[in-house]
Amino acid sequence: MPVLRPRHLGALAAAVALAVTAPATTASAADAAALREVLFVGNNWDGTADVLRSTGDLAKIGRINVIPDKDARMAEINADPIRWIYFMAIRNGVGEGHDQFVDDMYTTPDGASVVVSRPSFADVVSINLATGAVNWRFPVSGYRSDHMAVSPDGTRVAVSASTSNTVHVLDVNTGKQLGKFSTGDKPHENIFTKDGKYIYNMAIGDVNTATDAPWLDWTKGDRRITVVDATTYQQVKVIDMRPKLDAIGLGDYSDAVRPAVFSPDESKLYFQVSFFNGFFEYDLATDKITRTKTLPKNPATNDDRTTYVNDSRHHGLSMSPDGSKLCVAGTMDDYATVVNRTTLQEGPLVTASKPYWATVSGDGKLCVVSESGTDQVTAINFATGQKTVSVPVGDHPQRVRLGHVAANWTSPAS
């Protein structure tokens, strides 16, 4: 879902970012051996995705064009006045004068294709990684597609349709809709539980309005976590953080849950909220917020909440595979840091320009953040909290996901 502003602050947007792990493959052992694990970096304003090594120096392997059908899509938009209005609203609002061509992406289990959500085109497409051609296309309901999540077996993808308050669940190989469910206002992040039984959706409400004062928080809409059965797509429960924040004396804090991540045993949920420089720990069994972590403010950051990118002060959260460390992208404060999960003590504040997302390297040793302000991704060592490398990528990198390509893969011809 949605997007941050790298160089100028402003309107609308986007993103429980969990620690991202590669989807399990259903391919044979021989097929699996022929695959190479990589990191996909979605360059939202370019309409490209850079493919990097998943460990070590994160060296660039190749790039794909995720809008090979741009001319056809633009012809459709230009022929429909309502679609054109929404397209321009996305460009001039959350896109800061740019179109949003790639929000989220996951590869298929066989490493043959990558499935991409494209906000400005309000769709999801599958791109053949060998040819660069579109395999299938699914237009979402409404006028904007957003964050996705892939099932643990890699066969289904859930995508938020942010203007229709709907999540569609698709077959990754065919694009056929397997089910859908309703959410709160402006569905954002989606998370499958590791057993594949449930989907958590976080609705963040209206993040593009200027009614950002705490006493106007009620204008932001219906913000909640919707939990559904991942087989029937029927609602199982709703988690509303408003009364839980009120119960610990934080009535002035937003209840719009942004990026989030489960602990390895899924007993705890760690999440960021709009306007807050920090995160919360929520216990699923007791249904209570158990700890609050406030992180340092950058003295250079404007305290005017209307200047925050899509209402997010911090946006991006991941966890080391052993559950001992959290990695936080301090978006508006221009840093990223590793936090000890037991003590909640942060490590060094690693300078980063508008870091928008945080994920985990293939070997679990590094936190990888996308720096939307300087068009690069930066790796931070979980053990030391120190930066290890930065790698240039395309224009306005957002989501970073682990995936797979053929072992001998090279970029398809333009």
Secondary structure, DSSP 4 states (H G I P E B T S, - for coil): -----SSS-------------PPPP-S-HHHHHTEEEEEEEEETTTTEEEEEESSTT--EEEEEES-TTHHHHHHHHHT-HHHHHHHHHHHHTTTTTS-----EEEE-TTSSEEEEEEGGGTEEEEEETTT--EEEEEEPSSS-EEEEEE-TTSSEEEEEETTTTEEEEEETTT--EEEEEE-SSSEEEEEE-TTSSEEEEEE----SSS--SGGGGGGG----EEEEETTT--EEEEE-HHHHHHHTT-TTS---EEEEEE-TTSSEEEEEETT-SEEEEEETTTTEEEEEEEPPPPTTS---GGGSGGG-SS--EEE-TTSSEEEEEEGGGTEEEEEETTT--B---EE-SSEEEEEE-TTSSEEEEEETTTTEEEEEETTT--EEEEEE-SSSEEEEEEEEEETT--PPP-
